[in-house]
Amino acid sequence: MKSLLKINNLHVSFRRDDKWIETVHGIDFEVFEGKTLGIVGESGSGKSVSNLALMQLLDRRKSRIEADSILLEGYDISKLNEDQMSEVRGKKIAMIFQEPMTSLNPVYKCGFQVMEAVNLSQQVNESTSQRVETQRHKVAESQSQCQSQRQISTAKEKVLELFRKVMLPNPEIIFDKYPHELSGGQKQRVMIAMALVSNPQVLIADEPTTALDVTVQKEILKLLKDLQRENGMGMIFITHDLGVISEIADDVIVMNKGEIVEKGTVDNILNKAQHPYTKGLIACRPPLDYRLERLPVVKEFLDGKWIDNDQVKNELLITDEEREKQHEILYSQEPILKVRNLKTWYPLRKGVFGRTYDYIKSVDDVSFDVYPGETLGLVGESGCGKTTLGRSILRLVEPTSGEVIFEGNDITKLNHKELREYRKQAQIVFQDPYSSLNPRICVGDSIAEPMLVHGIEKDAKKRRERVCRLLEEVGLEASHYQRYPHEFSGGQRQRICIARALAVNPKLIICDESVSALDVSVQAQVLNLINRLKKEFHFTYIFISHDLSVVRFMSDRVVVMYNGKIQEMNEADALFNNPQNDYTKKLIAAICKV
């Protein structure tokens, strides 16, 4: 087996003030031809930093990279300068970044950006960074001025060939689209096409499927495996999802706090894990074949509370009989929310006078009930209408027709004053906590703001005390009041958003993809928190997600949506164990299983 990339004793440090802080502590790993090395661990474990370091993509002024050697096909690239590395990146080793929208330039068309990569890759005789920068400016100014028509045509055909290779639909149309006009899966395919421009020997994929639907994720994983077989590439696949690792990796290394705590074949790691940290990562993923009272967390394994998954199952298992009794009581109540024939359509207009010629039917004749204390799961692919449905229920989006009856009142007929009172009873936790929180306001004031709007706790001192209690309730500290959003991790920011939703004592909370981008360990903590708060404060949830394993764990019943319509609705365990609709079967079949 041919070795393509071998890292020996890699250390990475970052400068903070006048001190150097080491974040990666002497790791070793190897990538072989035609094989995939999976790297797993929580955020901050050092998995992405290690790979950015080997590609020398870290700021040289603020970072320090030390290694005995970084061998690419036997040649040590750790001693190369920036000009020399520019000849290696893309041609020998390429990287697919986690978030395509931050990697693609929003002002240039997708085809144009891939053409730039093609043009740069063809400049094999020039090696200075000045040449690279000059070429970029030339391409951006005007293709007609930079190259002959023949060169442009050749480069464009190369891009279209790559788009076909990554199975983008209608490559000619995608070529002229801007990044924001593409779906998440399509943008990720454009990034893959860009990475494949020079047929690299090693491909690094950094969380390329984190925020994708299960079906799109399945397609991307299959695409990467097919391309690997075709080109003989070695691949490094970075993720926090062990289910994804089971689908694509041959070997796995597990990282924690900048160190490799365990390594081995994918079978040995997933089925015969030895280190408590690895066992914790496996156990905190919601199971599909049984139901737990709560999810274990990694810290409990590190502290020795749990030995293995069998012990967790034995102590936290909820039996079918217990669940039936819970549901018997739950569904004997009057529904708190009734949705009847709800439609939210968006008009498509053309012409000088904006004549409507068609509609996008995001929510199309949807009806269901939600009971007090219930968690109703809402699943489906991106674009199915689940988020629009959630926002229509809160009238953050105006429904086209239908009824949304909350505690006997049709909220579609409420005036502005009445609507404000309704939103005191119904809150939402959005997907991205960072964009939901004002970066210029400390988190304590952000949590207190809904209280001011709704006239809760008019005394400033009492509001502050209430905010401090809420922070502690969601697992943070009262001392965090004066901190700003950027000073918290993703999981902590999501807890802050939950605290803000709780500030007005709502009865209904809509969680819109609120854990989709979190590590499995942090995700487990947030899910446990949501369930604990539900028991303590008797909340009712609508839980929107594309992660079916999470939805099954959280939900009493599940609604499956496709093209704005409900395809299937049933008790969660019954739906997963015996799906009736073909689309539901497709979604469940796409779940990556550990």
Secondary structure, DSSP 8 states (H G I E B T S, - for coil): --EEEEEEEEEEEEEETTEEEEEEEEEEEEEETT-EEEEE--TTSSHHHHHHHHTT-S-TTTEEEE-SEEEETTEE-TT--HHHHHHHBTTTEEEE-S-HHHHS-TTS-HHHHHHHHHHHHT--S---HHHHHHHHHHHHH-HHHHS-HHHHHHHHHHHHHHHHHTT-SSHHHHHT--GGGS-HHHHHHHHHHHHTTT--SEEEEESTTTTS-HHHHHHHHHHHHHHHHHHT-EEEEEES-HHHHHHH-SEEEEEETTEEEEEEEHHHHHHS--SHHHHHHHHTS--SSS-BSS---HHHHHTTS--SHHHHHHHHB--HHHHHHHHHHHTTS--SEEEEEEEEEEEEEETTTTEEEEEEEEEEEEEEEE-TT-EEEEE--TTSSHHHHHHHHTTSS--SEEEEEETTEEGGG--HHHHHHHHHHEEEE-S-HHHHS-TTS-HHHHHHHHHHHHT---SHHHHHHHHHHHHHHTT--GGGGG--GGGS-HHHHHHHHHHHHHTT--SEEEEESTTTTS-HHHHHHHHHHHHHHHHHHT-EEEEE-S-HHHHHHH-SEEEEEETTEEEEEEEHHHHHHS--SHHHHHHHHT----
